[in-house]
């Protein structure tokens, strides 16, 4: 029900986030997770191009959307939106490496070149696409996909590059999802503020519960023969399964893929005294060969792309007319991303076995959400 006044309006319908639901199990004929296929195949509305792979995406963020991450994920059939801060020279150098390594054909099917909407972004995008014609995907990425300028930019890219598959966002409502598709987008990125290092909801008060946004935007996009990406808010494999169950065609991950060697960045080591070391401190009768004992934990810095850290690095600081809308955190260093991907995909396969979905394509048809007040037993979570 919608309450209207002369100054504002309130949507009183219940809107849900990942934490508000669980997926109801159902009788299943599947005997093993091994029977579940996570590959999807899509044909895109405006470009006419086709895709086949595991529709999990690395976000175009520092520490996630790197060239190294793209190559590693492509080997496993996953997609990467390359961060837009790479220069055209870095793109050409990496492309030469891919050709020389014999993996270009594999990688090109699973990457998108990312761009903003400024004049310099437009020039760099055209330079990269002209020089590297086999790139199939363009990700037009800004925080606020509701501006008229953004829609005009999407239309300009579509007119200039009619056979490229365009990803555009971010938005959270059905009307703007349809608008971007009609302006030329093939895939719309859905999500404003749900990310782990995004503070847009704190700074602006703007947003929409992510699960409801996925459901409503997916319905709008599918009605036009287009697709959506659930971008942000997933903290565990179960959330990714919920996003697919809600109708997302792709799920984009930032924090869940941060902290790996492929993401780059400096490894921060933190030494903590062990219990034995603490007991030994202050004693005078220690043997001469006593060596201090410390537990070493490793971390990597991770930050939102609208944080002061990102703007200091890429834009010379926070402009006087704006504020930071991201946070900077330390995430545990996890080593190679392959183990994380195995854990993630194993969780999604397990979801499918619980609801009787033999493939990821069937998951949304087999999903029934149950509203809950509490999802997990947190007695040992500290």
KEPA-240310 format. One record per residue (C-alpha): chain; x negated, y negated, z. Coordinates in Angstrom, 1 decimal, decimal comma. Each point is the difference from the previous one (the first is absolute). Layout:
REM KEPA-240310
<vexti senu="A" px="X" py="Y" pz="Z"/>
...
REM end
This chain:
REM KEPA-240310
<vexti senu="A" px="0,0" py="0,0" pz="0,0"/>
<vexti senu="A" px="-1,3" py="-3,4" pz="-0,9"/>
<vexti senu="A" px="0,7" py="-3,0" pz="2,2"/>
<vexti senu="A" px="-0,2" py="-3,3" pz="-1,8"/>
<vexti senu="A" px="-0,4" py="-3,6" pz="1,3"/>
<vexti senu="A" px="-0,8" py="-3,3" pz="-1,6"/>
<vexti senu="A" px="-3,7" py="0,3" pz="1,1"/>
<vexti senu="A" px="-1,0" py="3,7" pz="0,1"/>
<vexti senu="A" px="1,3" py="3,5" pz="-0,3"/>
<vexti senu="A" px="-0,5" py="3,2" pz="2,0"/>
<vexti senu="A" px="-0,1" py="3,5" pz="-1,5"/>
<vexti senu="A" px="1,5" py="2,1" pz="2,8"/>
<vexti senu="A" px="-0,4" py="3,4" pz="-1,8"/>
<vexti senu="A" px="-2,5" py="2,3" pz="1,8"/>
<vexti senu="A" px="-3,4" py="0,0" pz="-1,7"/>
<vexti senu="A" px="-2,6" py="2,7" pz="0,8"/>
<vexti senu="A" px="-3,7" py="0,4" pz="0,2"/>
<vexti senu="A" px="-2,1" py="3,2" pz="0,0"/>
<vexti senu="A" px="0,0" py="0,2" pz="3,8"/>
<vexti senu="A" px="3,9" py="-0,1" pz="0,0"/>
<vexti senu="A" px="0,5" py="3,4" pz="-1,7"/>
<vexti senu="A" px="-1,0" py="3,6" pz="-0,3"/>
<vexti senu="A" px="0,6" py="2,4" pz="-2,9"/>
<vexti senu="A" px="2,5" py="2,7" pz="0,7"/>
<vexti senu="A" px="-1,3" py="3,6" pz="-0,7"/>
<vexti senu="A" px="2,1" py="2,2" pz="-2,2"/>
<vexti senu="A" px="0,0" py="3,7" pz="-1,0"/>
<vexti senu="A" px="-2,8" py="0,6" pz="-2,4"/>
<vexti senu="A" px="-1,0" py="2,8" pz="-2,4"/>
<vexti senu="A" px="-3,6" py="-1,1" pz="0,1"/>
<vexti senu="A" px="-2,4" py="2,4" pz="1,7"/>
<vexti senu="A" px="-3,1" py="-2,1" pz="-0,1"/>
<vexti senu="A" px="-1,2" py="-3,6" pz="-0,5"/>
<vexti senu="A" px="-2,0" py="1,4" pz="-3,0"/>
<vexti senu="A" px="3,2" py="0,3" pz="-1,9"/>
<vexti senu="A" px="0,6" py="-3,8" pz="0,0"/>
<vexti senu="A" px="-1,1" py="-2,1" pz="-2,9"/>
<vexti senu="A" px="-0,8" py="-3,7" pz="0,8"/>
<vexti senu="A" px="-0,7" py="-1,0" pz="-3,6"/>
<vexti senu="A" px="2,5" py="-2,4" pz="-1,6"/>
<vexti senu="A" px="0,5" py="-1,0" pz="-3,6"/>
<vexti senu="A" px="1,5" py="-3,4" pz="-1,0"/>
<vexti senu="A" px="0,6" py="-1,9" pz="-3,2"/>
<vexti senu="A" px="0,1" py="-3,7" pz="0,5"/>
<vexti senu="A" px="2,8" py="-2,2" pz="-1,1"/>
<vexti senu="A" px="-1,7" py="-3,0" pz="-1,7"/>
<vexti senu="A" px="-3,5" py="1,3" pz="-1,0"/>
<vexti senu="A" px="1,2" py="3,4" pz="-1,3"/>
<vexti senu="A" px="-3,1" py="1,6" pz="1,6"/>
<vexti senu="A" px="0,1" py="3,2" pz="2,0"/>
<vexti senu="A" px="-1,6" py="1,0" pz="3,3"/>
<vexti senu="A" px="-0,7" py="3,3" pz="1,7"/>
<vexti senu="A" px="-1,7" py="0,4" pz="3,4"/>
<vexti senu="A" px="0,5" py="-0,1" pz="3,7"/>
<vexti senu="A" px="1,8" py="-3,3" pz="0,5"/>
<vexti senu="A" px="-1,9" py="-1,2" pz="3,1"/>
<vexti senu="A" px="-1,9" py="-3,3" pz="-0,6"/>
<vexti senu="A" px="-2,9" py="-1,7" pz="1,7"/>
<vexti senu="A" px="0,8" py="-3,6" pz="0,6"/>
<vexti senu="A" px="-2,0" py="-2,8" pz="-1,7"/>
<vexti senu="A" px="-1,7" py="-1,1" pz="3,2"/>
<vexti senu="A" px="-3,6" py="-0,4" pz="1,1"/>
<vexti senu="A" px="-1,1" py="3,3" pz="1,5"/>
<vexti senu="A" px="2,6" py="2,0" pz="-1,9"/>
<vexti senu="A" px="0,5" py="-1,0" pz="-3,7"/>
<vexti senu="A" px="-3,7" py="0,4" pz="-1,0"/>
<vexti senu="A" px="-1,5" py="1,6" pz="-3,0"/>
<vexti senu="A" px="-1,5" py="2,8" pz="2,1"/>
<vexti senu="A" px="3,4" py="0,7" pz="1,6"/>
<vexti senu="A" px="1,7" py="0,1" pz="-3,5"/>
<vexti senu="A" px="-2,5" py="2,5" pz="-1,3"/>
<vexti senu="A" px="0,5" py="2,3" pz="3,1"/>
<vexti senu="A" px="3,8" py="-0,2" pz="0,0"/>
<vexti senu="A" px="0,2" py="0,5" pz="-3,8"/>
<vexti senu="A" px="-1,8" py="3,4" pz="0,5"/>
<vexti senu="A" px="2,9" py="1,0" pz="2,3"/>
<vexti senu="A" px="2,7" py="-1,5" pz="-2,3"/>
<vexti senu="A" px="0,8" py="-3,1" pz="2,0"/>
<vexti senu="A" px="0,2" py="-3,6" pz="-1,2"/>
<vexti senu="A" px="-1,9" py="-3,1" pz="1,0"/>
<vexti senu="A" px="0,9" py="-3,7" pz="-0,6"/>
<vexti senu="A" px="-3,5" py="-1,5" pz="-0,2"/>
<vexti senu="A" px="-0,5" py="-3,1" pz="2,2"/>
<vexti senu="A" px="0,2" py="-3,2" pz="-2,1"/>
<vexti senu="A" px="-3,2" py="-1,5" pz="1,4"/>
<vexti senu="A" px="-2,3" py="2,0" pz="-2,3"/>
<vexti senu="A" px="-1,5" py="-2,2" pz="-2,8"/>
<vexti senu="A" px="0,3" py="0,9" pz="-3,6"/>
<vexti senu="A" px="-3,7" py="0,8" pz="0,0"/>
<vexti senu="A" px="0,5" py="2,5" pz="2,8"/>
<vexti senu="A" px="2,8" py="1,6" pz="-2,0"/>
<vexti senu="A" px="-2,1" py="0,4" pz="-3,1"/>
<vexti senu="A" px="-2,9" py="1,4" pz="2,0"/>
<vexti senu="A" px="2,2" py="2,5" pz="1,7"/>
<vexti senu="A" px="1,6" py="1,0" pz="-3,3"/>
<vexti senu="A" px="-3,4" py="0,7" pz="-1,5"/>
<vexti senu="A" px="-0,8" py="2,3" pz="3,0"/>
<vexti senu="A" px="3,3" py="1,9" pz="-0,5"/>
<vexti senu="A" px="-0,7" py="0,5" pz="-3,6"/>
<vexti senu="A" px="-3,6" py="1,2" pz="0,7"/>
<vexti senu="A" px="1,3" py="2,3" pz="2,7"/>
<vexti senu="A" px="2,6" py="1,5" pz="-2,3"/>
<vexti senu="A" px="3,0" py="-0,8" pz="2,4"/>
<vexti senu="A" px="1,5" py="-3,0" pz="-1,7"/>
<vexti senu="A" px="2,9" py="1,9" pz="-1,5"/>
<vexti senu="A" px="0,9" py="1,5" pz="3,3"/>
<vexti senu="A" px="-0,3" py="-3,3" pz="2,0"/>
<vexti senu="A" px="1,8" py="-2,3" pz="-2,5"/>
<vexti senu="A" px="3,3" py="2,0" pz="0,5"/>
<vexti senu="A" px="0,0" py="-0,9" pz="3,7"/>
<vexti senu="A" px="-1,0" py="-3,7" pz="0,3"/>
<vexti senu="A" px="1,4" py="-3,4" pz="-0,4"/>
<vexti senu="A" px="-1,8" py="-3,3" pz="-0,4"/>
<vexti senu="A" px="1,4" py="-2,5" pz="2,5"/>
<vexti senu="A" px="0,6" py="-3,7" pz="-0,6"/>
<vexti senu="A" px="1,4" py="-3,1" pz="1,7"/>
<vexti senu="A" px="1,9" py="-2,7" pz="-1,9"/>
<vexti senu="A" px="-2,5" py="-2,9" pz="-0,3"/>
<vexti senu="A" px="-1,5" py="-1,2" pz="-3,2"/>
<vexti senu="A" px="-3,3" py="1,5" pz="0,9"/>
<vexti senu="A" px="1,7" py="3,3" pz="0,8"/>
<vexti senu="A" px="1,7" py="0,0" pz="-3,4"/>
<vexti senu="A" px="-3,3" py="-0,7" pz="-1,8"/>
<vexti senu="A" px="-1,8" py="2,8" pz="1,9"/>
<vexti senu="A" px="2,8" py="2,5" pz="-0,6"/>
<vexti senu="A" px="0,0" py="-0,6" pz="-3,8"/>
<vexti senu="A" px="-3,8" py="0,3" pz="-0,1"/>
<vexti senu="A" px="0,1" py="3,3" pz="1,8"/>
<vexti senu="A" px="2,9" py="1,4" pz="-2,1"/>
<vexti senu="A" px="-1,6" py="-1,2" pz="-3,2"/>
<vexti senu="A" px="-3,3" py="1,6" pz="0,8"/>
<vexti senu="A" px="1,4" py="3,2" pz="1,6"/>
<vexti senu="A" px="3,0" py="0,7" pz="-2,3"/>
<vexti senu="A" px="0,6" py="3,5" pz="1,5"/>
<vexti senu="A" px="1,2" py="-1,4" pz="3,3"/>
<vexti senu="A" px="3,8" py="0,8" pz="0,2"/>
<vexti senu="A" px="1,2" py="-1,6" pz="3,2"/>
<vexti senu="A" px="0,1" py="-3,6" pz="1,2"/>
<vexti senu="A" px="0,9" py="-0,8" pz="3,6"/>
<vexti senu="A" px="1,2" py="-3,6" pz="0,4"/>
<vexti senu="A" px="-0,2" py="-0,5" pz="3,7"/>
<vexti senu="A" px="1,0" py="-3,0" pz="2,2"/>
<vexti senu="A" px="1,4" py="0,0" pz="3,5"/>
<vexti senu="A" px="3,2" py="-1,9" pz="-1,0"/>
<vexti senu="A" px="1,6" py="1,5" pz="-3,1"/>
<vexti senu="A" px="3,0" py="-2,3" pz="0,2"/>
<vexti senu="A" px="-1,5" py="-3,1" pz="-1,7"/>
<vexti senu="A" px="1,1" py="-1,0" pz="-3,5"/>
<vexti senu="A" px="-3,6" py="-0,4" pz="-0,9"/>
<vexti senu="A" px="-0,6" py="3,7" pz="0,8"/>
<vexti senu="A" px="2,9" py="1,2" pz="-2,3"/>
<vexti senu="A" px="-1,3" py="-2,2" pz="-2,8"/>
<vexti senu="A" px="-3,5" py="1,5" pz="0,4"/>
<vexti senu="A" px="1,4" py="3,5" pz="-0,2"/>
<vexti senu="A" px="1,8" py="-0,9" pz="-3,2"/>
<vexti senu="A" px="-3,2" py="-1,5" pz="-1,4"/>
<vexti senu="A" px="-2,0" py="3,1" pz="0,7"/>
<vexti senu="A" px="2,8" py="2,2" pz="-1,6"/>
<vexti senu="A" px="0,0" py="-2,2" pz="-3,1"/>
<vexti senu="A" px="-3,8" py="0,1" pz="-0,3"/>
<vexti senu="A" px="-0,5" py="3,6" pz="0,8"/>
<vexti senu="A" px="3,2" py="1,8" pz="-1,1"/>
<vexti senu="A" px="-1,3" py="3,6" pz="0,4"/>
<vexti senu="A" px="-1,6" py="-0,4" pz="3,4"/>
<vexti senu="A" px="1,9" py="1,3" pz="3,0"/>
<vexti senu="A" px="0,6" py="-2,9" pz="2,4"/>
<vexti senu="A" px="0,2" py="0,3" pz="3,8"/>
<vexti senu="A" px="1,4" py="-3,2" pz="1,6"/>
<vexti senu="A" px="0,8" py="-1,1" pz="3,6"/>
<vexti senu="A" px="0,6" py="-0,4" pz="2,8"/>
<vexti senu="A" px="3,7" py="-0,2" pz="0,6"/>
<vexti senu="A" px="2,6" py="1,7" pz="2,3"/>
<vexti senu="A" px="3,4" py="-0,5" pz="-1,6"/>
<vexti senu="A" px="1,9" py="1,6" pz="-2,8"/>
<vexti senu="A" px="0,7" py="-3,3" pz="-1,9"/>
<vexti senu="A" px="-3,7" py="-0,9" pz="-0,3"/>
<vexti senu="A" px="-0,9" py="3,5" pz="-0,8"/>
<vexti senu="A" px="2,3" py="-0,1" pz="-3,0"/>
<vexti senu="A" px="-1,2" py="-3,5" pz="-0,9"/>
<vexti senu="A" px="-3,6" py="1,1" pz="-0,3"/>
<vexti senu="A" px="0,9" py="3,1" pz="-2,0"/>
<vexti senu="A" px="2,0" py="-2,1" pz="-2,5"/>
<vexti senu="A" px="-3,0" py="-2,4" pz="-0,2"/>
<vexti senu="A" px="-2,3" py="2,8" pz="-1,0"/>
<vexti senu="A" px="-1,1" py="2,0" pz="3,1"/>
<vexti senu="A" px="0,1" py="3,8" pz="-0,2"/>
<vexti senu="A" px="-0,7" py="0,6" pz="3,7"/>
<vexti senu="A" px="1,0" py="-2,3" pz="2,8"/>
<vexti senu="A" px="-2,0" py="-0,2" pz="3,2"/>
<vexti senu="A" px="2,3" py="0,0" pz="3,0"/>
<vexti senu="A" px="-1,0" py="-1,3" pz="3,5"/>
<vexti senu="A" px="-0,5" py="-3,3" pz="1,7"/>
<vexti senu="A" px="-1,7" py="0,1" pz="3,4"/>
<vexti senu="A" px="0,0" py="3,7" pz="1,0"/>
<vexti senu="A" px="-3,7" py="0,5" pz="-0,4"/>
<vexti senu="A" px="-2,3" py="0,8" pz="2,9"/>
<vexti senu="A" px="-2,2" py="-3,1" pz="-0,6"/>
<vexti senu="A" px="2,7" py="-2,3" pz="-1,3"/>
<vexti senu="A" px="1,4" py="-2,8" pz="2,3"/>
<vexti senu="A" px="2,5" py="-1,5" pz="-2,5"/>
<vexti senu="A" px="2,9" py="0,9" pz="2,2"/>
<vexti senu="A" px="-1,7" py="-1,6" pz="3,0"/>
<vexti senu="A" px="-1,1" py="-3,2" pz="-1,9"/>
<vexti senu="A" px="3,1" py="-0,5" pz="-2,1"/>
<vexti senu="A" px="2,9" py="2,0" pz="1,5"/>
<vexti senu="A" px="0,6" py="1,4" pz="-3,5"/>
<vexti senu="A" px="0,4" py="3,7" pz="-0,8"/>
<vexti senu="A" px="2,3" py="3,0" pz="-0,3"/>
<vexti senu="A" px="0,0" py="3,4" pz="1,7"/>
<vexti senu="A" px="-2,1" py="2,1" pz="-2,3"/>
<vexti senu="A" px="2,1" py="3,2" pz="-0,3"/>
<vexti senu="A" px="3,1" py="-1,9" pz="-0,9"/>
<vexti senu="A" px="-2,0" py="-2,1" pz="-2,5"/>
<vexti senu="A" px="-1,2" py="3,1" pz="-1,7"/>
<vexti senu="A" px="3,5" py="1,5" pz="-0,1"/>
<vexti senu="A" px="1,6" py="-3,1" pz="-1,5"/>
<vexti senu="A" px="-2,7" py="-1,0" pz="-2,4"/>
<vexti senu="A" px="-0,4" py="3,6" pz="-1,3"/>
<vexti senu="A" px="3,7" py="0,1" pz="-0,7"/>
<vexti senu="A" px="-0,2" py="-3,2" pz="-1,9"/>
<vexti senu="A" px="-3,1" py="1,0" pz="-2,0"/>
<vexti senu="A" px="1,2" py="3,5" pz="-0,9"/>
<vexti senu="A" px="3,2" py="-1,5" pz="-1,3"/>
<vexti senu="A" px="-2,1" py="-1,8" pz="-2,6"/>
<vexti senu="A" px="-2,2" py="2,9" pz="-0,7"/>
<vexti senu="A" px="-3,0" py="-1,5" pz="1,9"/>
<vexti senu="A" px="-2,0" py="1,0" pz="3,1"/>
<vexti senu="A" px="-1,2" py="-1,3" pz="3,3"/>
<vexti senu="A" px="-2,9" py="0,2" pz="2,3"/>
<vexti senu="A" px="0,5" py="0,1" pz="3,8"/>
<vexti senu="A" px="-2,8" py="-2,3" pz="1,1"/>
<vexti senu="A" px="-0,8" py="-0,2" pz="3,7"/>
<vexti senu="A" px="1,1" py="1,3" pz="3,3"/>
<vexti senu="A" px="-1,1" py="3,6" pz="-0,2"/>
<vexti senu="A" px="-2,1" py="1,1" pz="3,0"/>
<vexti senu="A" px="0,0" py="3,8" pz="-0,4"/>
<vexti senu="A" px="0,9" py="2,7" pz="-2,6"/>
<vexti senu="A" px="3,5" py="0,1" pz="1,4"/>
<vexti senu="A" px="0,6" py="-3,6" pz="-0,9"/>
<vexti senu="A" px="-1,2" py="0,7" pz="-3,6"/>
<vexti senu="A" px="2,5" py="2,9" pz="-0,2"/>
<vexti senu="A" px="2,8" py="-2,3" pz="1,2"/>
<vexti senu="A" px="-0,9" py="-2,6" pz="-2,7"/>
<vexti senu="A" px="0,2" py="2,7" pz="-2,7"/>
<vexti senu="A" px="3,2" py="1,3" pz="1,6"/>
<vexti senu="A" px="1,5" py="-3,5" pz="-0,1"/>
<vexti senu="A" px="-0,5" py="-0,2" pz="-3,8"/>
<vexti senu="A" px="-3,5" py="-1,4" pz="-0,5"/>
<vexti senu="A" px="-1,7" py="1,1" pz="-3,2"/>
<vexti senu="A" px="-3,5" py="-0,9" pz="1,3"/>
<vexti senu="A" px="-1,2" py="-0,7" pz="3,6"/>
<vexti senu="A" px="-2,9" py="-2,5" pz="0,4"/>
<vexti senu="A" px="-2,3" py="0,4" pz="3,0"/>
<vexti senu="A" px="-2,5" py="-2,5" pz="1,6"/>
<vexti senu="A" px="-0,8" py="0,8" pz="3,6"/>
<vexti senu="A" px="0,4" py="3,7" pz="-0,4"/>
<vexti senu="A" px="-2,8" py="0,0" pz="-2,7"/>
<vexti senu="A" px="-2,2" py="-2,5" pz="1,9"/>
<vexti senu="A" px="-3,2" py="1,0" pz="1,8"/>
<vexti senu="A" px="-1,4" py="2,4" pz="-2,7"/>
<vexti senu="A" px="-3,4" py="-0,1" pz="-1,6"/>
<vexti senu="A" px="1,6" py="-0,7" pz="-3,4"/>
<vexti senu="A" px="1,4" py="-3,2" pz="1,3"/>
<vexti senu="A" px="-3,4" py="-1,5" pz="0,7"/>
<vexti senu="A" px="-0,6" py="-2,5" pz="2,8"/>
<vexti senu="A" px="-2,5" py="0,1" pz="2,9"/>
<vexti senu="A" px="0,3" py="2,8" pz="2,5"/>
<vexti senu="A" px="0,2" py="-1,3" pz="3,5"/>
<vexti senu="A" px="-1,4" py="2,2" pz="2,8"/>
<vexti senu="A" px="1,2" py="-0,3" pz="3,6"/>
<vexti senu="A" px="-1,9" py="1,8" pz="2,7"/>
<vexti senu="A" px="1,9" py="1,0" pz="3,2"/>
<vexti senu="A" px="-1,7" py="1,5" pz="3,0"/>
<vexti senu="A" px="1,0" py="3,6" pz="0,7"/>
<vexti senu="A" px="1,1" py="1,2" pz="3,4"/>
<vexti senu="A" px="-3,4" py="1,6" pz="0,6"/>
<vexti senu="A" px="-1,7" py="-3,3" pz="-0,8"/>
<vexti senu="A" px="2,2" py="-2,0" pz="2,3"/>
<vexti senu="A" px="-0,7" py="2,4" pz="2,9"/>
<vexti senu="A" px="-3,8" py="-0,3" pz="-0,7"/>
<vexti senu="A" px="-0,1" py="-3,7" pz="0,0"/>
<vexti senu="A" px="-1,4" py="-1,4" pz="3,2"/>
<vexti senu="A" px="-1,8" py="3,2" pz="1,0"/>
<vexti senu="A" px="-3,7" py="-0,1" pz="0,8"/>
<vexti senu="A" px="-0,7" py="3,7" pz="-0,1"/>
<vexti senu="A" px="0,6" py="0,7" pz="-3,7"/>
<vexti senu="A" px="-2,5" py="2,2" pz="-1,8"/>
<vexti senu="A" px="-2,7" py="-1,8" pz="-2,0"/>
<vexti senu="A" px="1,4" py="1,4" pz="-3,3"/>
<vexti senu="A" px="3,6" py="-1,2" pz="0,7"/>
<vexti senu="A" px="1,6" py="-1,5" pz="-3,1"/>
<vexti senu="A" px="3,1" py="-2,2" pz="0,2"/>
<vexti senu="A" px="3,2" py="1,6" pz="-1,5"/>
<vexti senu="A" px="2,4" py="-2,0" pz="-2,0"/>
<vexti senu="A" px="3,0" py="0,9" pz="-2,1"/>
<vexti senu="A" px="-0,1" py="-1,8" pz="-3,4"/>
<vexti senu="A" px="3,2" py="-1,0" pz="-1,8"/>
<vexti senu="A" px="0,0" py="-1,4" pz="-3,5"/>
<vexti senu="A" px="2,4" py="-2,6" pz="-1,4"/>
<vexti senu="A" px="0,5" py="-2,0" pz="-3,2"/>
<vexti senu="A" px="1,6" py="-3,4" pz="-0,2"/>
<vexti senu="A" px="3,4" py="-0,2" pz="-1,7"/>
<vexti senu="A" px="2,0" py="-3,1" pz="-0,7"/>
<vexti senu="A" px="3,0" py="-1,4" pz="-1,8"/>
<vexti senu="A" px="-0,6" py="-1,8" pz="-3,2"/>
<vexti senu="A" px="1,7" py="-3,1" pz="1,3"/>
<vexti senu="A" px="-2,1" py="0,0" pz="3,2"/>
<vexti senu="A" px="-2,5" py="-2,6" pz="0,9"/>
<vexti senu="A" px="-2,7" py="2,7" pz="-0,5"/>
<vexti senu="A" px="1,1" py="0,6" pz="-3,6"/>
<vexti senu="A" px="0,4" py="-3,7" pz="-0,8"/>
<vexti senu="A" px="-3,4" py="-0,8" pz="1,5"/>
<vexti senu="A" px="-1,6" py="2,7" pz="-2,2"/>
<vexti senu="A" px="1,8" py="-0,7" pz="-3,3"/>
<vexti senu="A" px="1,4" py="-3,5" pz="0,1"/>
<vexti senu="A" px="-2,5" py="-2,0" pz="2,2"/>
<vexti senu="A" px="2,4" py="-0,1" pz="3,0"/>
<vexti senu="A" px="3,7" py="-0,6" pz="0,8"/>
<vexti senu="A" px="1,4" py="-2,9" pz="-2,0"/>
<vexti senu="A" px="1,2" py="-2,9" pz="2,0"/>
<vexti senu="A" px="3,6" py="0,5" pz="-1,2"/>
<vexti senu="A" px="0,4" py="3,6" pz="1,1"/>
<vexti senu="A" px="-0,7" py="2,4" pz="2,9"/>
<vexti senu="A" px="-1,4" py="3,4" pz="0,3"/>
<vexti senu="A" px="2,7" py="2,8" pz="-0,5"/>
<vexti senu="A" px="-2,2" py="3,0" pz="0,8"/>
<vexti senu="A" px="-2,0" py="1,5" pz="2,8"/>
<vexti senu="A" px="-3,5" py="1,4" pz="0,2"/>
<vexti senu="A" px="-0,5" py="3,3" pz="1,8"/>
<vexti senu="A" px="-2,5" py="2,8" pz="0,4"/>
<vexti senu="A" px="1,1" py="3,5" pz="-1,2"/>
<vexti senu="A" px="-1,8" py="3,3" pz="0,8"/>
<vexti senu="A" px="-2,5" py="1,0" pz="-2,6"/>
<vexti senu="A" px="1,4" py="3,2" pz="-1,6"/>
<vexti senu="A" px="-2,7" py="1,0" pz="-2,5"/>
<vexti senu="A" px="1,1" py="1,2" pz="-3,5"/>
<vexti senu="A" px="3,6" py="-0,6" pz="-1,0"/>
<vexti senu="A" px="0,6" py="3,5" pz="-1,2"/>
<vexti senu="A" px="0,8" py="1,4" pz="3,4"/>
<vexti senu="A" px="2,5" py="-2,8" pz="0,7"/>
<vexti senu="A" px="1,7" py="0,7" pz="-3,4"/>
<vexti senu="A" px="0,2" py="3,7" pz="0,8"/>
<vexti senu="A" px="1,7" py="-0,8" pz="3,4"/>
<vexti senu="A" px="2,4" py="-2,5" pz="-1,7"/>
<vexti senu="A" px="1,1" py="2,3" pz="-2,8"/>
<vexti senu="A" px="0,3" py="2,9" pz="2,4"/>
<vexti senu="A" px="2,4" py="-2,0" pz="2,1"/>
<vexti senu="A" px="2,1" py="-0,9" pz="-3,1"/>
<vexti senu="A" px="0,1" py="3,7" pz="-1,1"/>
<vexti senu="A" px="1,1" py="1,0" pz="3,5"/>
<vexti senu="A" px="2,9" py="-2,5" pz="-0,2"/>
<vexti senu="A" px="1,1" py="1,5" pz="-3,2"/>
<vexti senu="A" px="0,0" py="3,5" pz="1,5"/>
<vexti senu="A" px="2,2" py="-1,2" pz="2,9"/>
<vexti senu="A" px="2,7" py="-1,4" pz="-2,4"/>
<vexti senu="A" px="-0,3" py="2,6" pz="-2,8"/>
<vexti senu="A" px="-1,5" py="-2,3" pz="-2,6"/>
<vexti senu="A" px="-2,2" py="2,0" pz="-2,5"/>
<vexti senu="A" px="-1,5" py="-3,2" pz="-1,4"/>
<vexti senu="A" px="-0,5" py="-3,6" pz="1,0"/>
<vexti senu="A" px="2,6" py="-0,9" pz="-2,6"/>
<vexti senu="A" px="2,7" py="1,9" pz="2,0"/>
<vexti senu="A" px="-0,9" py="-1,5" pz="3,4"/>
<vexti senu="A" px="2,3" py="-3,0" pz="-0,2"/>
<vexti senu="A" px="2,9" py="2,2" pz="-1,0"/>
<vexti senu="A" px="-0,7" py="2,3" pz="2,9"/>
<vexti senu="A" px="-0,5" py="-2,8" pz="2,6"/>
<vexti senu="A" px="2,6" py="-0,8" pz="2,7"/>
<vexti senu="A" px="-1,2" py="-2,6" pz="2,6"/>
<vexti senu="A" px="1,0" py="0,2" pz="3,6"/>
<vexti senu="A" px="-0,1" py="-3,3" pz="2,0"/>
<vexti senu="A" px="-2,0" py="0,4" pz="3,2"/>
<vexti senu="A" px="-1,1" py="-2,0" pz="3,0"/>
<vexti senu="A" px="-3,2" py="2,0" pz="0,6"/>
<vexti senu="A" px="-2,0" py="2,0" pz="-2,5"/>
<vexti senu="A" px="-3,0" py="1,6" pz="1,8"/>
<vexti senu="A" px="-1,1" py="1,2" pz="3,4"/>
<vexti senu="A" px="-2,7" py="-2,5" pz="0,9"/>
<vexti senu="A" px="-1,1" py="1,5" pz="3,3"/>
<vexti senu="A" px="-3,6" py="0,6" pz="-1,3"/>
<vexti senu="A" px="-0,3" py="-3,1" pz="-2,2"/>
<vexti senu="A" px="-1,5" py="-2,2" pz="2,8"/>
REM end
